[in-house]
Amino acid sequence: MDNVIAVQAFRDNYIWLIPGQKPGCVAIVDPGDADPVLVALAQHRLSPTAILCTHHHRDHTGGVETLARRFAIPVYGPAAESIPGVTHPVEDGDTIDIGARESYTVLAVPGHTRGHVAYVGDGRVFCGDTLFVAGCGRLFEGTAQQLHTSLMRLAALPPTTRVYCGHEYTLANLAFARHVEPNNEDILAFIRRSKRLLAAGQPTIPSTIADERRINPFLRSSVPAVCAAAQKLDTDATVFATLRRWKDDFKG
């Protein structure tokens, strides 16, 4: 099992603590609230080395300034967005050293927000609100084409890449995925898996890129069954846009 630590915040947010090479050191991903992070750091006797922000929404950045001041650590965030406390603006293709086993690479994945980024390294991707387990983020600032392109970039990562997203939306996303593809046995199996994990008090995250390619309708816009369900057969991006609008109104 991976040793990334999940810190729960608000109703369904996850803040991630990435283990470093040095024992007891971690990097913090998307700290929307400082308080649960401080509790987790004390509980596990950890020292933070950096903060990574994927996008500017307050539920992902609300604790940044408090934590950065307290620990005097660098804060990485997308250069295309205004995030209070960021000391190291990053762009697509940048590499950053957060004290982990290897450097992390910045991947531009706009759509949910204009400058959204993901961080890829150590066989993991921290993708904020762009890609969820069996789902994707809403279109707040970008276009359907942008978000579709971003998701295809993530889908092209190695299949074993572990996917760490920002929210526990898995069961709701799987309900929609099953509605789109009722005969997809991988979706049914993932529903059973997710219910077992949640019943045991564990996150349904991470999944893997291989999992997402099997269960996530937003990565499957070229699959005939998904095209037929969307009733749009011309381009993958059009199918994606139809799915995103459909999901916005889906009641389960």
Backbone as CSV, one residue per row, in Angstrom:
resi,resn,N_x,N_y,N_z,CA_x,CA_y,CA_z,C_x,C_y,C_z
1,MET,0.840,-1.198,0.000,0.000,0.000,0.000,0.877,1.251,0.000
2,ASP,0.421,2.306,-0.664,1.103,3.578,-0.648,0.996,4.168,0.756
3,ASN,1.967,4.978,1.116,1.953,5.546,2.464,1.605,7.024,2.473
4,VAL,0.914,7.507,1.446,0.349,8.845,1.454,-0.755,8.895,2.512
5,ILE,-0.806,9.965,3.274,-1.790,10.089,4.350,-2.932,10.992,3.887
6,ALA,-4.156,10.525,4.091,-5.343,11.315,3.767,-5.787,12.084,5.010
7,VAL,-5.964,13.388,4.857,-6.491,14.237,5.923,-7.849,14.746,5.459
8,GLN,-8.892,14.415,6.189,-10.233,14.835,5.791,-10.505,16.264,6.254
9,ALA,-11.195,17.013,5.397,-11.549,18.395,5.721,-12.936,18.710,5.190
10,PHE,-13.623,19.610,5.878,-14.975,20.014,5.484,-15.859,18.766,5.353
11,ARG,-16.706,18.740,4.354,-17.641,17.615,4.223,-17.023,16.441,3.474
12,ASP,-16.261,16.729,2.419,-15.772,15.619,1.589,-14.421,15.908,0.951
13,ASN,-13.692,16.903,1.456,-12.359,17.196,0.900,-11.310,16.252,1.460
14,TYR,-10.285,16.016,0.648,-9.079,15.345,1.116,-7.889,16.276,0.932
15,ILE,-7.094,16.391,1.976,-5.778,17.025,1.931,-4.776,15.883,2.019
16,TRP,-3.765,15.911,1.148,-2.837,14.773,1.099,-1.484,15.146,1.678
17,LEU,-0.883,14.208,2.420,0.470,14.357,2.947,1.360,13.354,2.227
18,ILE,2.300,13.882,1.427,3.191,13.035,0.628,4.451,12.748,1.437
19,PRO,4.768,11.470,1.667,5.971,11.154,2.444,7.247,11.562,1.718
20,GLY,8.213,12.065,2.474,9.504,12.444,1.906,10.534,11.356,2.098
21,GLN,11.719,11.588,1.536,12.820,10.631,1.713,13.277,10.576,3.161
22,LYS,13.310,11.733,3.804,13.723,11.765,5.207,12.553,11.325,6.080
23,PRO,12.778,10.431,7.023,11.687,9.979,7.897,11.021,11.153,8.601
24,GLY,9.689,11.132,8.577,8.933,12.150,9.282,8.686,13.420,8.504
25,CYS,9.169,13.497,7.268,8.962,14.688,6.448,7.857,14.442,5.415
26,VAL,7.019,15.440,5.181,5.920,15.317,4.226,5.720,16.638,3.486
27,ALA,5.151,16.542,2.291,4.644,17.707,1.580,3.125,17.683,1.665
28,ILE,2.525,18.853,1.719,1.084,18.983,1.919,0.438,19.398,0.601
29,VAL,-0.598,18.677,0.191,-1.291,18.997,-1.055,-2.676,19.557,-0.753
30,ASP,-2.947,20.748,-1.259,-4.262,21.394,-1.225,-4.855,21.527,0.182
31,PRO,-4.158,22.235,1.077,-4.679,22.407,2.440,-5.779,23.464,2.511
32,GLY,-7.001,23.051,2.326,-8.127,23.970,2.413,-8.374,24.477,3.814
33,ASP,-7.899,23.742,4.805,-8.086,24.108,6.210,-6.825,23.711,6.960
34,ALA,-6.255,24.622,7.712,-5.011,24.327,8.425,-5.220,23.407,9.620
35,ASP,-6.360,23.525,10.303,-6.544,22.820,11.574,-6.409,21.302,11.466
36,PRO,-7.113,20.614,10.542,-6.942,19.164,10.480,-5.541,18.746,10.062
37,VAL,-4.844,19.600,9.304,-3.461,19.298,8.934,-2.575,19.347,10.171
38,LEU,-2.749,20.367,10.992,-1.947,20.478,12.213,-2.186,19.290,13.139
39,VAL,-3.434,18.850,13.224,-3.747,17.668,14.043,-3.034,16.435,13.493
40,ALA,-3.088,16.241,12.174,-2.465,15.066,11.557,-0.949,15.098,11.710
41,LEU,-0.352,16.272,11.533,1.096,16.392,11.691,1.524,16.032,13.110
42,ALA,0.772,16.511,14.087,1.109,16.195,15.477,0.875,14.719,15.784
43,GLN,-0.231,14.185,15.281,-0.574,12.782,15.549,0.479,11.827,15.006
44,HIS,0.981,12.126,13.814,1.953,11.237,13.167,3.390,11.700,13.362
45,ARG,3.578,12.788,14.101,4.909,13.331,14.375,5.641,13.639,13.076
46,LEU,5.035,14.475,12.259,5.548,14.796,10.941,5.938,16.268,10.851
47,SER,6.904,16.549,9.956,7.321,17.918,9.676,7.103,18.197,8.194
48,PRO,6.387,19.274,7.868,6.145,19.574,6.456,7.344,20.254,5.799
49,THR,7.551,19.939,4.512,8.661,20.513,3.754,8.186,21.455,2.650
50,ALA,6.923,21.325,2.235,6.406,22.148,1.138,4.893,22.027,1.093
51,ILE,4.270,22.972,0.406,2.835,22.936,0.137,2.639,22.987,-1.376
52,LEU,1.768,22.126,-1.893,1.439,22.109,-3.315,-0.032,22.474,-3.472
53,CYS,-0.315,23.448,-4.313,-1.694,23.847,-4.612,-2.006,23.505,-6.060
54,THR,-3.151,22.881,-6.284,-3.533,22.543,-7.650,-4.341,23.643,-8.318
55,HIS,-5.121,24.396,-7.536,-5.934,25.476,-8.096,-6.395,26.392,-6.971
56,HIS,-7.041,27.488,-7.333,-7.252,28.578,-6.386,-8.477,28.441,-5.493
57,HIS,-9.356,27.479,-5.704,-10.579,27.414,-4.902,-10.257,27.322,-3.412
58,ARG,-11.071,28.040,-2.643,-10.764,28.229,-1.222,-10.736,26.921,-0.435
59,ASP,-11.538,25.943,-0.839,-11.529,24.678,-0.108,-10.253,23.876,-0.364
60,HIS,-9.378,24.400,-1.224,-8.074,23.782,-1.467,-6.918,24.670,-1.011
61,THR,-7.207,25.906,-0.658,-6.126,26.856,-0.338,-6.314,27.604,0.985
62,GLY,-7.426,27.404,1.661,-7.752,28.208,2.835,-6.756,28.121,3.970
63,GLY,-6.008,27.030,4.052,-5.037,26.878,5.136,-3.609,27.183,4.747
64,VAL,-3.406,27.602,3.503,-2.039,27.770,2.994,-1.246,28.784,3.809
65,GLU,-1.769,29.974,3.988,-0.980,31.028,4.630,-0.655,30.698,6.079
66,THR,-1.624,30.115,6.793,-1.371,29.729,8.193,-0.241,28.713,8.286
67,LEU,-0.298,27.691,7.438,0.719,26.636,7.480,2.075,27.144,7.009
68,ALA,2.075,27.976,5.965,3.343,28.492,5.447,4.035,29.381,6.471
69,ARG,3.266,30.199,7.170,3.848,31.059,8.202,4.382,30.235,9.358
70,ARG,3.620,29.248,9.767,4.022,28.471,10.946,5.290,27.662,10.699
71,PHE,5.437,27.126,9.490,6.562,26.214,9.234,7.621,26.807,8.313
72,ALA,7.390,28.000,7.780,8.357,28.670,6.900,8.784,27.757,5.750
73,ILE,7.800,27.274,4.998,8.058,26.336,3.909,7.591,26.932,2.580
74,PRO,8.182,26.481,1.467,7.775,26.998,0.164,6.374,26.533,-0.212
75,VAL,5.690,27.365,-0.998,4.344,27.053,-1.472,4.350,27.109,-3.001
76,TYR,4.013,25.998,-3.617,3.950,25.900,-5.072,2.490,25.986,-5.525
77,GLY,2.257,26.729,-6.599,0.906,26.844,-7.119,0.932,27.343,-8.544
78,PRO,-0.171,27.195,-9.267,-0.204,27.564,-10.683,0.058,29.049,-10.910
79,ALA,0.975,29.342,-11.824,1.322,30.732,-12.114,0.158,31.494,-12.718
80,ALA,-0.770,30.777,-13.366,-1.889,31.423,-14.045,-3.031,31.779,-13.111
81,GLU,-2.890,31.487,-11.819,-3.958,31.794,-10.866,-3.391,32.573,-9.686
82,SER,-4.256,33.340,-9.038,-3.851,34.134,-7.879,-4.199,33.377,-6.605
83,ILE,-3.170,32.897,-5.920,-3.363,32.149,-4.679,-2.513,32.812,-3.596
84,PRO,-3.138,33.402,-2.580,-2.360,34.026,-1.507,-1.405,33.023,-0.857
85,GLY,-0.168,33.443,-0.676,0.814,32.602,-0.008,1.732,31.842,-0.931
86,VAL,1.424,31.762,-2.243,2.295,31.039,-3.161,3.635,31.765,-3.290
87,THR,4.715,31.033,-3.079,6.068,31.591,-3.203,6.767,31.121,-4.470
88,HIS,6.294,30.014,-5.042,6.922,29.435,-6.222,5.849,29.144,-7.274
89,PRO,5.515,30.113,-8.134,4.540,29.860,-9.200,5.096,28.833,-10.187
90,VAL,4.254,27.917,-10.624,4.708,26.848,-11.506,3.872,26.819,-12.783
91,GLU,4.501,26.277,-13.837,3.852,26.148,-15.125,4.073,24.740,-15.659
92,ASP,3.351,24.426,-16.723,3.430,23.107,-17.334,4.881,22.731,-17.642
93,GLY,5.271,21.522,-17.217,6.605,21.022,-17.499,7.643,21.319,-16.440
94,ASP,7.331,22.203,-15.486,8.273,22.483,-14.402,8.475,21.229,-13.555
95,THR,9.651,21.099,-12.987,9.905,20.046,-12.014,10.234,20.689,-10.677
96,ILE,9.766,20.066,-9.608,9.969,20.633,-8.278,10.475,19.539,-7.337
97,ASP,11.328,19.941,-6.425,11.884,19.028,-5.428,11.172,19.285,-4.103
98,ILE,10.359,18.331,-3.678,9.618,18.487,-2.424,10.150,17.557,-1.333
99,GLY,11.336,16.986,-1.588,11.932,16.094,-0.606,11.459,14.668,-0.697
100,ALA,10.719,14.338,-1.759,10.238,12.974,-1.958,11.314,12.154,-2.660
101,ARG,10.979,10.903,-2.986,11.956,10.004,-3.593,12.437,10.523,-4.945
102,GLU,11.553,11.208,-5.668,11.923,11.782,-6.957,11.262,13.146,-7.107
103,SER,11.736,13.913,-8.072,11.125,15.204,-8.344,9.724,15.008,-8.900
104,TYR,8.884,16.000,-8.673,7.524,15.983,-9.216,7.458,16.920,-10.429
105,THR,6.695,16.511,-11.425,6.520,17.291,-12.642,5.151,17.952,-12.626
106,VAL,5.108,19.205,-13.054,3.853,19.952,-13.129,3.191,19.681,-14.471
107,LEU,1.903,19.363,-14.426,1.113,19.098,-15.624,-0.041,20.088,-15.664
108,ALA,-0.106,20.914,-16.696,-1.218,21.849,-16.835,-2.480,21.090,-17.229
109,VAL,-3.544,21.246,-16.429,-4.808,20.539,-16.701,-5.985,21.501,-16.521
110,PRO,-6.060,22.557,-17.337,-7.132,23.544,-17.176,-8.493,22.993,-17.575
111,GLY,-9.518,23.691,-17.125,-10.902,23.322,-17.436,-11.791,23.583,-16.243
112,HIS,-11.491,22.918,-15.140,-12.216,23.197,-13.891,-11.961,24.644,-13.487
113,THR,-10.688,25.039,-13.488,-10.305,26.445,-13.373,-9.319,26.749,-14.491
114,ARG,-9.054,28.023,-14.686,-8.268,28.466,-15.836,-6.831,27.958,-15.788
115,GLY,-6.242,27.905,-14.582,-4.826,27.557,-14.486,-4.538,26.270,-13.735
116,HIS,-5.535,25.429,-13.538,-5.402,24.199,-12.750,-4.180,23.395,-13.188
117,VAL,-3.431,22.883,-12.204,-2.299,22.011,-12.494,-2.429,20.722,-11.685
118,ALA,-1.697,19.703,-12.142,-1.540,18.455,-11.397,-0.052,18.253,-11.142
119,TYR,0.260,17.428,-10.164,1.645,17.130,-9.811,1.865,15.630,-9.941
120,VAL,2.873,15.248,-10.730,3.115,13.854,-11.064,4.493,13.439,-10.588
121,GLY,4.568,12.351,-9.814,5.847,11.825,-9.352,5.654,10.627,-8.457
122,ASP,6.701,9.842,-8.281,6.650,8.669,-7.394,5.511,7.717,-7.759
123,GLY,5.137,7.670,-9.046,4.045,6.796,-9.450,2.683,7.287,-9.013
124,ARG,2.571,8.594,-8.744,1.324,9.188,-8.265,0.997,10.426,-9.095
125,VAL,-0.283,10.774,-9.138,-0.687,12.070,-9.659,-1.672,12.699,-8.679
126,PHE,-1.373,13.919,-8.275,-2.265,14.703,-7.413,-2.975,15.696,-8.329
127,CYS,-4.247,15.424,-8.584,-4.948,16.081,-9.691,-6.066,17.002,-9.235
128,GLY,-6.151,17.315,-7.935,-7.122,18.290,-7.457,-8.536,17.951,-7.869
129,ASP,-9.181,18.879,-8.588,-10.574,18.695,-8.995,-10.719,18.508,-10.505
130,THR,-9.638,18.119,-11.176,-9.741,17.850,-12.616,-10.281,16.444,-12.856
131,LEU,-9.644,15.454,-12.282,-10.056,14.052,-12.415,-10.440,13.525,-11.047
132,PHE,-11.627,12.944,-10.948,-12.053,12.240,-9.740,-12.144,10.757,-10.035
133,VAL,-12.270,9.950,-9.001,-12.550,8.536,-9.225,-13.903,8.437,-9.936
134,ALA,-13.882,7.922,-11.152,-15.088,7.727,-11.977,-15.758,9.031,-12.389
135,GLY,-15.062,10.152,-12.270,-15.689,11.417,-12.624,-14.672,12.482,-12.967
136,CYS,-15.149,13.712,-13.114,-14.264,14.847,-13.375,-14.898,16.100,-12.794
137,GLY,-14.134,17.179,-12.770,-14.619,18.417,-12.192,-15.623,19.138,-13.073
138,ARG,-16.365,20.034,-12.459,-17.297,20.878,-13.215,-16.524,21.940,-13.993
139,LEU,-17.161,22.451,-15.011,-16.572,23.507,-15.825,-16.920,24.868,-15.216
140,PHE,-16.018,25.399,-14.404,-16.248,26.699,-13.795,-15.623,27.836,-14.597
141,GLU,-14.429,27.629,-15.131,-13.725,28.707,-15.824,-13.268,28.337,-17.236
142,GLY,-13.176,27.062,-17.524,-12.682,26.631,-18.820,-13.786,26.104,-19.709
143,THR,-13.375,25.546,-20.836,-14.307,24.981,-21.809,-14.295,23.469,-21.741
144,ALA,-15.318,22.865,-22.340,-15.372,21.408,-22.413,-14.158,20.863,-23.166
145,GLN,-13.760,21.537,-24.236,-12.597,21.090,-24.996,-11.339,21.116,-24.143
146,GLN,-11.165,22.180,-23.346,-9.998,22.251,-22.466,-9.979,21.104,-21.465
147,LEU,-11.113,20.877,-20.812,-11.148,19.831,-19.796,-10.974,18.454,-20.421
148,HIS,-11.574,18.239,-21.577,-11.381,16.959,-22.265,-9.904,16.738,-22.584
149,THR,-9.235,17.770,-23.095,-7.807,17.656,-23.395,-7.005,17.366,-22.132
150,SER,-7.350,18.033,-21.035,-6.653,17.801,-19.762,-6.838,16.365,-19.292
151,LEU,-8.048,15.855,-19.402,-8.303,14.478,-18.971,-7.555,13.480,-19.839
152,MET,-7.438,13.767,-21.122,-6.680,12.872,-21.997,-5.190,12.890,-21.642
153,ARG,-4.681,14.036,-21.200,-3.288,14.093,-20.735,-3.099,13.189,-19.513
154,LEU,-4.062,13.254,-18.599,-3.969,12.402,-17.412,-4.133,10.936,-17.780
155,ALA,-5.036,10.645,-18.699,-5.273,9.260,-19.119,-4.051,8.649,-19.786
156,ALA,-3.158,9.491,-20.314,-1.958,9.008,-20.992,-0.816,8.689,-20.023
157,LEU,-0.988,8.975,-18.738,0.029,8.609,-17.751,0.118,7.081,-17.660
158,PRO,1.217,6.552,-17.148,1.333,5.095,-17.023,0.129,4.495,-16.285
159,PRO,-0.352,3.337,-16.723,-1.574,2.748,-16.150,-1.518,2.527,-14.643
160,THR,-0.318,2.285,-14.120,-0.197,2.009,-12.679,-0.168,3.276,-11.828
161,THR,-0.167,4.448,-12.460,-0.132,5.710,-11.705,-1.317,5.791,-10.755
162,ARG,-1.042,6.044,-9.478,-2.095,6.151,-8.483,-2.681,7.563,-8.511
163,VAL,-4.002,7.634,-8.512,-4.726,8.893,-8.708,-5.240,9.409,-7.366
164,TYR,-4.713,10.570,-6.952,-5.137,11.218,-5.714,-5.885,12.502,-6.068
165,CYS,-7.195,12.477,-5.877,-8.028,13.634,-6.206,-8.469,14.344,-4.924
166,GLY,-9.246,15.416,-5.091,-9.506,16.301,-3.973,-10.767,16.059,-3.183
167,HIS,-11.638,15.140,-3.649,-12.923,14.962,-2.974,-13.357,13.498,-2.965
168,GLU,-14.137,13.144,-1.966,-14.762,11.822,-1.872,-16.122,11.872,-2.575
169,TYR,-16.078,11.812,-3.888,-17.284,11.822,-4.716,-17.547,10.464,-5.374
170,THR,-16.819,9.450,-4.945,-16.731,8.220,-5.726,-18.077,7.540,-5.949
171,LEU,-18.860,7.328,-4.903,-20.108,6.585,-5.082,-21.085,7.337,-5.984
172,ALA,-21.168,8.649,-5.829,-22.047,9.436,-6.702,-21.568,9.369,-8.146
173,ASN,-20.261,9.432,-8.339,-19.728,9.332,-9.692,-19.980,7.957,-10.299
174,LEU,-19.838,6.932,-9.496,-20.072,5.576,-9.984,-21.542,5.343,-10.337
175,ALA,-22.435,5.990,-9.600,-23.859,5.868,-9.930,-24.127,6.417,-11.329
176,PHE,-23.497,7.555,-11.651,-23.645,8.108,-12.997,-22.967,7.213,-14.027
177,ALA,-21.766,6.734,-13.716,-21.055,5.860,-14.647,-21.875,4.610,-14.966
178,ARG,-22.519,4.059,-13.941,-23.360,2.872,-14.162,-24.573,3.223,-15.018
179,HIS,-25.100,4.432,-14.857,-26.237,4.864,-15.670,-25.827,4.964,-17.144
180,VAL,-24.603,5.440,-17.373,-24.096,5.557,-18.744,-23.794,4.184,-19.334
181,GLU,-23.157,3.326,-18.542,-22.756,1.990,-19.008,-23.286,0.927,-18.042
182,PRO,-24.560,0.591,-18.099,-25.132,-0.363,-17.136,-24.552,-1.770,-17.232
183,ASN,-23.921,-2.102,-18.343,-23.375,-3.454,-18.514,-21.869,-3.521,-18.291
184,ASN,-21.292,-2.464,-17.775,-19.853,-2.436,-17.518,-19.571,-3.109,-16.170
185,GLU,-19.036,-4.322,-16.218,-18.792,-5.097,-14.994,-17.713,-4.464,-14.125
186,ASP,-16.780,-3.746,-14.731,-15.746,-3.077,-13.940,-16.352,-2.018,-13.034
187,ILE,-17.367,-1.318,-13.529,-18.040,-0.311,-12.695,-18.740,-0.978,-11.519
188,LEU,-19.437,-2.067,-11.778,-20.133,-2.778,-10.692,-19.144,-3.264,-9.642
189,ALA,-18.005,-3.792,-10.089,-16.994,-4.261,-9.143,-16.427,-3.101,-8.327
190,PHE,-16.262,-1.941,-8.969,-15.703,-0.791,-8.258,-16.704,-0.227,-7.260
191,ILE,-17.972,-0.334,-7.559,-18.993,0.067,-6.588,-18.888,-0.796,-5.338
192,ARG,-18.763,-2.099,-5.520,-18.634,-3.012,-4.360,-17.375,-2.690,-3.566
193,ARG,-16.268,-2.476,-4.266,-15.007,-2.140,-3.602,-15.143,-0.855,-2.801
194,SER,-15.738,0.155,-3.381,-15.846,1.458,-2.737,-16.738,1.397,-1.505
195,LYS,-17.811,0.654,-1.590,-18.700,0.516,-0.431,-17.989,-0.195,0.714
196,ARG,-17.174,-1.200,0.401,-16.413,-1.894,1.450,-15.439,-0.942,2.138
197,LEU,-14.730,-0.140,1.337,-13.762,0.793,1.905,-14.441,1.830,2.795
198,LEU,-15.527,2.410,2.314,-16.223,3.434,3.087,-16.816,2.854,4.366
199,ALA,-17.323,1.629,4.290,-17.875,0.972,5.480,-16.796,0.740,6.538
200,ALA,-15.558,0.583,6.069,-14.436,0.378,6.984,-13.802,1.692,7.410
201,GLY,-14.406,2.831,7.004,-13.887,4.130,7.378,-12.660,4.558,6.598
202,GLN,-12.464,3.985,5.402,-11.292,4.290,4.590,-11.697,5.051,3.331
203,PRO,-10.795,5.880,2.788,-11.090,6.562,1.530,-11.194,5.562,0.371
204,THR,-11.960,5.918,-0.634,-12.001,5.118,-1.861,-10.818,5.456,-2.774
205,ILE,-10.052,6.422,-2.396,-8.916,6.944,-3.154,-7.629,6.431,-2.506
206,PRO,-6.620,6.044,-3.301,-6.480,6.271,-4.731,-7.079,5.159,-5.582
207,SER,-7.387,5.548,-6.800,-7.579,4.572,-7.867,-6.292,4.586,-8.691
208,THR,-6.319,3.993,-9.870,-5.183,4.092,-10.784,-5.678,4.592,-12.131
209,ILE,-4.758,5.016,-12.966,-5.137,5.427,-14.322,-5.782,4.246,-15.058
210,ALA,-5.278,3.036,-14.832,-5.892,1.857,-15.462,-7.339,1.696,-15.010
211,ASP,-7.586,1.875,-13.709,-8.968,1.814,-13.202,-9.839,2.846,-13.916
212,GLU,-9.337,4.082,-13.977,-10.149,5.160,-14.545,-10.478,4.916,-16.017
213,ARG,-9.558,4.327,-16.726,-9.819,4.047,-18.141,-10.896,2.976,-18.312
214,ARG,-11.111,2.179,-17.251,-12.156,1.140,-17.309,-13.506,1.623,-16.797
215,ILE,-13.510,2.576,-15.864,-14.769,2.904,-15.172,-15.246,4.332,-15.362
216,ASN,-14.381,5.226,-15.825,-14.709,6.653,-15.833,-15.276,7.064,-17.187
217,PRO,-16.559,7.396,-17.269,-17.140,7.730,-18.577,-16.456,8.917,-19.243
218,PHE,-15.863,9.817,-18.447,-15.228,11.004,-19.017,-13.877,10.685,-19.658
219,LEU,-13.349,9.500,-19.406,-12.153,9.029,-20.112,-12.514,8.021,-21.194
220,ARG,-13.797,7.793,-21.396,-14.247,6.735,-22.301,-15.163,7.287,-23.408
221,SER,-14.919,8.539,-23.800,-15.818,9.168,-24.769,-15.684,8.593,-26.175
222,SER,-14.669,7.739,-26.399,-14.557,7.078,-27.702,-15.140,5.666,-27.689
223,VAL,-15.594,5.197,-26.535,-16.150,3.849,-26.418,-17.568,3.845,-27.010
224,PRO,-17.882,2.911,-27.892,-19.194,2.926,-28.560,-20.383,2.998,-27.610
225,ALA,-20.339,2.263,-26.493,-21.468,2.276,-25.561,-21.660,3.660,-24.937
226,VAL,-20.551,4.357,-24.675,-20.635,5.702,-24.102,-21.136,6.684,-25.152
227,CYS,-20.645,6.562,-26.368,-21.127,7.419,-27.463,-22.630,7.244,-27.658
228,ALA,-23.069,6.002,-27.641,-24.494,5.740,-27.844,-25.318,6.331,-26.706
229,ALA,-24.812,6.207,-25.484,-25.541,6.756,-24.339,-25.628,8.270,-24.430
230,ALA,-24.557,8.896,-24.935,-24.539,10.352,-25.054,-25.288,10.830,-26.293
231,GLN,-25.568,9.908,-27.214,-26.292,10.232,-28.455,-25.586,11.314,-29.258
232,LYS,-24.262,11.300,-29.180,-23.438,12.235,-29.958,-22.283,11.420,-30.539
233,LEU,-22.285,11.215,-31.826,-21.355,10.269,-32.410,-20.268,10.916,-33.258
234,ASP,-20.132,12.259,-33.221,-19.194,12.866,-34.149,-17.768,12.935,-33.610
235,THR,-17.530,13.548,-32.428,-16.169,13.645,-31.900,-16.160,13.293,-30.421
236,ASP,-14.989,12.862,-29.955,-14.845,12.547,-28.535,-15.161,13.761,-27.664
237,ALA,-14.716,14.941,-28.091,-14.926,16.142,-27.284,-16.407,16.481,-27.168
238,THR,-17.165,16.248,-28.234,-18.602,16.512,-28.176,-19.288,15.524,-27.252
239,VAL,-18.873,14.272,-27.318,-19.408,13.271,-26.398,-19.097,13.680,-24.966
240,PHE,-17.854,14.110,-24.725,-17.476,14.547,-23.385,-18.351,15.700,-22.910
241,ALA,-18.546,16.706,-23.755,-19.348,17.866,-23.375,-20.772,17.459,-23.031
242,THR,-21.327,16.521,-23.789,-22.676,16.028,-23.518,-22.722,15.304,-22.174
243,LEU,-21.716,14.474,-21.910,-21.654,13.760,-20.632,-21.557,14.737,-19.462
244,ARG,-20.748,15.795,-19.620,-20.556,16.744,-18.522,-21.859,17.479,-18.213
245,ARG,-22.588,17.889,-19.259,-23.882,18.543,-19.021,-24.871,17.570,-18.393
246,TRP,-24.854,16.330,-18.834,-25.740,15.291,-18.309,-25.450,15.054,-16.831
247,LYS,-24.180,14.959,-16.496,-23.796,14.726,-15.102,-24.205,15.899,-14.219
248,ASP,-24.138,17.131,-14.739,-24.525,18.306,-13.948,-25.969,18.198,-13.458
249,ASP,-26.815,17.571,-14.255,-28.241,17.488,-13.924,-28.638,16.121,-13.371
250,PHE,-27.663,15.201,-13.219,-27.967,13.829,-12.826,-28.367,13.766,-11.352
251,LYS,-29.464,13.095,-11.060,-29.963,12.997,-9.671,-29.717,11.632,-9.034
252,GLY,-29.213,10.686,-9.801,-28.853,9.385,-9.225,-29.894,8.393,-9.221
